[in-house]
Every structure is written in structure tokens, then in C-alpha cells.
Amino acid sequence: MRKHSPSPMTRRLALGATALFGLSLIAPVQAAESIKIGLVTALSGQSAKSGEAISRGIGLAIDEINAAGGVLGRPLELVARDDEANPSKGVLAARELIQRVGVVALVGGLDTPVSMAIVPIANQMKVPFLGPWAAGTGITRNGAADNYAFRVSAVDALVDEALVAYAVKTYQAKKPGMILVNNAWGESNQQGLTAALKAAGLPAAGIEKFEASDVDMVPQLTRLKEAGADALFMVGNVGPSAQVVKSLDRMGWTVPVVSHWGPAGGRFDELAGPSAAKVHFIQTFTFAGNASPKAVAVLDALKAKYPAIKSMADVTPAVGIANAYDATHLLALAISEAKSTKGPAVRDGFYKIATYPGLIKTYDKPFAPDRHDALGPQDYVFTRFKDGEIVAVAN
């Protein structure tokens, strides 16, 4: 009997069945779709080292989380955008990450003005915004009835209390002055320092402002000197903070400088010169002199992941790494608690976190509906530059 060849239609059906059978075998072992986290921070300019530190902290945490099986059975993926320390560019980046990339949460980087511009978008679009650096009080305490802004970092209102207490204890300050950047961050600290000085029963010698692009602060500093300032509170990022120090040198004025953490954000010790070491500034973490098993393990992992790290100076600023590392682990826990990647569920997931043994500390119920900051004054440490490293000030 003569055998008939299968018709073209039969061959197509057979091939289709084979393809479907193959897919059914392959599908279970294919990688699950990633959960995307968006990062908006300064990755260029004078604060690039800080943006790099934040990226490294997040990257290391993601590696650990994915190695342990990810979150909800899915790997985490970081999608980063450079805001160039510009609020408008930060807003555009945030909208793109939320609307086009579909990130589950935003991690907001360095600058308070940028973060303050992004927070209303996060609240409106119901996407959690997690800050590992910017300290402006209004970022988390933003007055929104439905607040999606969280932070693992310092808070200006609390930092300012610590700055005043430190100046009094360390330098016996009785009439300190303020030299502040003229933006939302400076305004936040002007309010906080004014309140802290009032609570301590101390007068302010004066309040002077500078623009981020200023290179000569002698006029402002001269007014503070003539007003009798016996210590200075400084708030500014790397470049202008270095110019304050250089202006003091030109004046020959050796007044103590107690600073917010702006100097940690880049090459402050190079830009300010030898007097950089005299500036004491606040941090939430330092690897230098830290022998805790967690700090040692994280530092070893950083060196393995980023071969460019050769010494402790290469992990400056450690605060960016540590805050971002802990923040990413807490975000993963929030998603896990939510059992969902939907914004409102993840937001509520932050409130359900019980305990997490982090790099900075062991977190115990770090967030609540009326408390969106995981760190407080007990987590602050005063530091200074020494041979390119940020080290704790000896008590």
C-alpha cells in the first residue's frame, strides 16, 4: 500500500504541537520577571562619589537578596538615572521610572531639593520613595495624608539638635553662627538649628547664606566673626563647604566648624586642603575602626564586587553605602511582607517589618504610620577626614 505524505496543514499542526510541548518544558526553569527598583541620584558632578556609594550599597544588597532566592520568587533589578543634582531632571527621571519602566519603588539620592520635588509625585502615584541620603526634614514629614516617603538616613531636625549639643560639649560654644547653602536644605537646617539653639538657651551670632556656585565666603564669614561667633554650623555640599574652609584660611580665622554631612559627599579633603581635617561632621556609619562581623563581611563583599576598592579611602563616603544597603534590605522585607508589588501594599509592608539585623544597627519595627524615619540621634556619629579616610572623632 502506498503511504501518503502528510499534508502541509498536518505538518504545521505537528510542529505547533511540538513547539508548545517544548515551551511547557522550558517555562518553569526560565528566570522569573524581575522586580525593578528605580534609583534617582547624582551620578556625575562634585557629588558623584556619593551617588556611586549609594549605587554600590544597593547593588551589594541586591546581590545578597537574589542569591537567597529574591523576593516573592523574583529577582530584584536596579534601574538608575542621573539627576545631576537638578530637581527638574530628578522629576523627569522619577516619572519615567514609574510610568515607563514600571518600578515598584524609587530610591532617592543625595539632594534635599531633588527629593522634595519627587515626594509629591511618589505620593500622587502611590509608589514608595525611600531615601538613603537627603536629610531635609520635610521629605518624610511632608504633611501628606497618604505618605509614601520613607528614609534610612539622617533627619535635619534631629541632626541640628546633635550639632548644637556637640558644639556645646566639644567647644563650649556660647554664641555660634550659621553658614548655610541657600536652598531648601539650608532652609530646613536654619529652622532646625534655630529651634535647637533656642531649646539650649543659646543666641545665634548670625545666619549667613551662600550659593552652591560661590567660591568666596569671606564677606559672610567676616560678618559672623564681627558678630562674635565662637563656633560655626556649616550646611552645604562638598564644593561650597570646601570654599568655606578655604575662606576661613584666607582670613586666618581658626573658629571651630561643626558640619552637617555634606563634606562626606566627595573630594572634600582634596578641595579644602589641610584644614579639611579640622571640620567635624556628622555621619550615620563608618567602616573605619568598625570591627563588627557585619561591617567586616560587607566590606569584604564590596572589595570582591568592586575591584577598584583598594583601601578604606575608596569606600568614602561609607554612609552612602551603609544607608543604601540597609534601605534595600528593608525594602525587600516590605515587599515580602506585602506579598505584592502594588504600591499601597508595599507602603503598608514597611509597617509590618519586625526585626532586621542591618549594617548600621539591628532595626526593631523601624517604621510606623507616624514614623517614616528608621534612624535617630542614637545612630549618629561625629567624624573627620584623616589621610583620605572618614574616621570617627575620638571622644
N, C-alpha and C positions, 0 to 999 in steps of 0.2 A: 504494500500500500504506500502510496506516495504521501510523504509528510508535507504539510503546508507550513510555510514560513509565517511567523507571527506578523500580523498587520502593523503598520506604523502606529496606530492608536494603541494597540496592545503593548507595543514596546514602550511607548511613552508612559502608560499606566504602570508598567512594571518598574521602570526607572523611578517614577514618582514614589512608588511604594518603598523601593529600596532607600531612596533619599530620606523619606520620613522615618523609616526604621533606624537609619543611621543617626538622624538628629535625636531620636529618642534615647539612643545610647550615649550621645555626646553631651546633651543638655545638662544632665546632673553634675558633670565634672567641669563645666565651664565656670569661669570666675563670676561670682555674683556682681551685680551692678554696684559700683562704688557709691558711698555716701560722701558727697562733696562738701568741703568746708572752705569758705572764702576768706582770704586774708587781704586786708586793705591797709597798707603801711608805707612808710617812706623807705624805698629800696635804693634810692640814689640821693646825692647831695651830702651835706655835712652829717646827717643822721643815718647814713647808710649802714654803719656798723650796728646800730640798734635794730634797724629793720632786719639785717642779716641774723642778729641774735634771736629775734622773735621767730624768724623762719626756721632757724636751726632747732629751737626748742620745740616748735610744733612738729617738725619733721621727725625728730627723735621719738617723741611721744606716739606719733602715728605708726612708726616702725614697730614699737613695742605692742601697741594695740592690735595691729594687723597680724603680728606674729602669734598673738594669743587668740586669733580667730575673728578679729574685727568686732564690729558692733551689729547686733541683730543679724549675725551671719554674713555681714557685708564689710568689705574693706573701706577704710577712710581714705580720702584723696584730698590733697590741698591744692587749691587754685588761687594763686597770688596775683595781686595787682599793685603797682607802684602809684601811690597818691602824690608823690613828690612834695609832701608836706603842704598840699594845697587843698583846702576844703572843697572847692568846686570839683576838682579831679577825684577826690575821695567819694563825693556823692555820685558822680558818674560811674565810678568803679563799683560802688555798692549796688546801684540799680542794675548794672549789667550782671553782676554775680547772682543777684536774686532772681531777676526776670529771665535772663538768657541761659546762664549756667545752671541755675536751679540749686544753689547751695542750701544746705539745711540750716546753717548758721554762719554768721560773719564774725571774724576775729578782727578787731580794730586796733590799729597800731599805736603810733607814737604821740601824735599831736592832739592836744585837747580841742583846738578849733575844728580839726577834721572830725574827730569823734563826735563833738557836739552837733556837727552838721549831719552826721549819719544817723544818730539816735532817732530823730523823728521818723526817718524812713523805715528803720527797723521796727519801731512801734506801729507805724501805719500798716506795714506789710506783714506784721506778726512773725518776724524772723529774729531769733535770739541774736544779740550783739554782745560779744564777750571781749572785754578789754584787758590786755596784758601789760599795758604801759601807761597811757594817758591818765593823769590823776585828777583832772578837773572834777570838782565835787558834783557839778550838775549833770555829769554823764550818767551816773546811776540814780542820783537824786534829782530826777528830771521833772517830777510833778505829774507824770502821765498816769492816768487811772489804770491803763493796761501797759505795764512797763516790761520791756523785753531786754533792757540793758543790764548786764552783769559785769563784774570785774574781779580779776585776780591781780591786784596791783595796789599801789598806794592811793590814798584819797586826800586831796588838798586840805580839807578842813581838819583832818587828823594829823597830817604832816605838819601843818602850821603850828599846831599845839606842841608837837615834838620839837620843831625848830626853836620855838621860844624857850621851852624847858631846857634844851641843850645849851643855848646861848647863855642862859642864866647860870646853869650849873658849871659849864666849862669855862666861860669867860667873865662871869659875874656881871653880865650886861645889865645896865640900868636904863639906857636910852638908845635902843637900837634903831637903825634906819632900814628902809627897804629900797632895793634897786630891782625893778621888775620889768619883764617884757610887756610891751603894750599890745596885748591881745587878750582873748578870753581866758587863757591860762593865767596870765598876770592878774587879771581882774579877780579870778577865783581865789588866788592867793592873797591879794590885797584884802579881800573880805575876811579870809580865814586868819591872816596874821593880825589884822586889826582887832578881831574878836579875841584871839589868843592873848594879845598884849593887854587888852582891857581886863580879861579874866585874871591875868597875872599882876595887875595893878601897875603896869609899866606904860610910860608915854612913848610915842614914836617920834624919833628925831625928825623924820620926814619920809615922804614917799616919792620916789623918782622913777620915771619910766624911760625905756629905750625901745627903739625899733629893732627888729631882728637883723636889719642890714647895717646898723650903726657900727662904726669902728672906733669911735672916740667917746667915752663916757666921762671924761674929765669934768665937763660942766656940771653934770648931775651929781657926781661924787664930791665935787667941791662944795656944792650946796649942803650935802649931807654932813661933810666934815665941819663946815662952819656952824651947822646946827647942833654940833656936839655929839654926833653918833659915835657910840663906843663899840658897836658891832654892826655888821650888815647882814640882812637877809637877802639872798640873791635867788631870783627865779628867772631862768632863761635856758635855752638850748645851748649846745656846745659852742658855736661860733661867738655869739654875743657874750656868753659867760666868760670866754677866754679874753674878749676885749675889755670886760670889766676888770679882770685881773691885771692886764697889761696897762690899763689906765691908772690903776692904783700904783703900779710900779713907777710909772712916769711921774706921779705926784709924790712918790716917796711916803705914801700913807700905808702903814702896816696894820690897819684895823682888821680884826678877825672877820672872816666871811663864813657864814653858815648857810648852806645852799640846799635848795630842792635838788632833785637828782639829775637835772639837765646835764651837768658836766660828764655824767657817765655815758652819755649817748654817742660818743665818738672820740676824736683825737684831742681831747681837751688838754692833756698833759703836753702834747706837742705844740698846740696852738697857743697855750697860755704861757709856756716857758717854765722856768724853775719854780716860780711862785705858785704854780698849779697845786703843788703838794700841800700848800698851806690851807687850801679850801677844804672844809669838811662838808660832806654832802650825804644825804640820806639814801638808803637802799632797802630792799626787802630781802636780799640774799647776796652772798659772796662765796665763791669756791675757795678763795684764799684762806688757808688755815682751817678749813672745814673738813674734819676727818670723819663725818658721819658716813656710814656704809652706803646710804642712798646717794650722797654727793659724790663719793668715790666712784660708784658704779655708773652714774650718769656722766661724769667727766670721762671715764674710760670709754663709754659708748660714743660720746661726742668725738673723741680723738679717733676712734675707729671709723666713724661715719664721715668725718671731715678731716682728711689728712693734713689740711693746711694748719690745723691746730697743733702747734709745737710746744707752746708754753702757756702758763696761766694768763699771760697778757693777751693771748689770742682768743680767750673766751670773754673778753671785756666788750660790752657790759653783761656780766653774768645775770643781772637782774632780768634782762630781756629773755634770756634762755630759760631761767627758772620760772618766771611768771607764765610764759607761754607754754612751757612743758606741763606745769600743773593745770593750767587752764584747759589744755587739750584733753587731759585725762578726765577732768571734771565734766567737760562737755560730752565725752564719750559715756560717762556714767549717767548723765542726764538723758541722753538718747536711749540708753539701755533701760533706765527707769521708766521712760515714757512708752517703751515698746512701740515707738513710732518715730517717723522723721517729720511729722507735722509740727509747725512752729509752736502753736499753743500747747501741744502735748510736751514738747521738749522744754519749753519755758517752765511748765509745771514740774517737769522731771528734775530740774535743778533743786527744787524744794524738797525732793524726796531723797536726795543723796544723804546717806548716813555718815559713813566714815571713809576717808581716803588717805592712806599714808603717802603724802606727797614729798616733793623735794624741799620745799620751804618749811613745811610743817605737816603734822597729821591734822587733816581737816575733819572737824566734827560738826555735822549739819551746817555746812558753810553758808548756805543761802536760805532765806525765808521770804515770804511775800513783802515784808517790810525791811528786809536787809539783803541788798544785792551786791555787797562787797564782802569778799571772802577773807581779806586781810585787814588787820587793825594795827594800832600803835605797838602792841606787843610783838609784832613781826618786823618792826623797823630796826635798822642798824646803821650807825654812822660810820662813814668810810672816807678814804682819801686815796689819791694816786701815789704809788711808790714804785719806781722803776718800771713804769708802764702797766702795772697791775693796780686793780682796785682792792684795797685791803681794809679790814676793819680798824677803826681808830682804837688804840689801846685805852682801856678805862683807867 
